[in-house]
Structure formats: C-alpha cells, structure tokens
C-alpha cells in the first residue's frame, strides 16, 4: 500500500475509500467474495484449460464446445423475450417472470427464487 501511495497518492485515497475486506485477501476473513469461490468460476476455469498458452487471437477463434454453447445461446435468446418484474420480496431475490406469448401459448407467470435457483414451474 505504501508503494501505491508513493506512486499515486490520489489512487491510494480512492482505494482506501473501499472496504478492505471486499478487495484484499488479508482482510476478507476467509469469505472469498464473489465469483472467485463459486462453481461458476471453476466451470469457467475448466473451459479455459484447453486455451491456456494460446495467443489471444487463437483463443478468440477457438471453438468453445459447440453443443453446450448453442443450448446456452438458445436459452439466452428465449429469455430475452421474458418480462422480469421485481417482486415484493426483492431483498430475498424472489421475482416474477412472465414468459413470451407466442401463437396462443406462453404468457405464463412464474415465481423465481434466484438465490435457490428454483422456479415455481419446476425448471
């Protein structure tokens, strides 16, 4: 920290405005904030194993598991037509989602618990 302070005092002041437990390892109390400790990061690291050591251009052109990527992309496109309504229990990450109405089907409303990864529809 002293080195940062010597190099750029303004940066040091800005950094110190943020809670140290949120961005430093020595002060986080073992909480491991954010993506670094989730299954998501482990999955992403597994995806990148085959690309380690490649130049950035080669990484960008590498084909990333086409079938799972297509499923993800199809679901992403489908979800863009859904309507998300902040539900009355927003603090608990509970939301109401209305599906897209198409040719007489859809338009259904579902209660989704984002923290538990559960939906009233069972998906």
Residue, then its C-alpha position, 0 to 999 in steps of 0.5 A: x500500500x505504501x508503494x501505491x501511495x508513493x506512486x499515486x497518492x490520489x489512487x491510494x485515497x480512492x482505494x482506501x475509500x473501499x472496504x478492505x475486506x471486499x478487495x484484499x485477501x488479508x482482510x476478507x476473513x476467509x469469505x472469498x467474495x464473489x465469483x472467485x469461490x463459486x462453481x461458476x468460476x471453476x466451470x469457467x476455469x475448466x473451459x479455459x484449460x484447453x486455451x491456456x498458452x494460446x495467443x489471444x487471437x487463437x483463443x478468440x477463434x477457438x471453438x468453445x464446445x459447440x453443443x453446450x454453447x448453442x443450448x446456452x445461446x438458445x436459452x439466452x435468446x428465449x429469455x430475452x423475450x421474458x418480462x422480469x418484474x421485481x417482486x415484493x420480496x426483492x431483498x430475498x431475490x424472489x421475482x416474477x417472470x412472465x414468459x413470451x406469448x407466442x401463437x396462443x401459448x406462453x404468457x405464463x407467470x412464474x415465481x423465481x427464487x434466484x438465490x435457490x435457483x428454483x422456479x415455481x414451474x419446476x425448471 
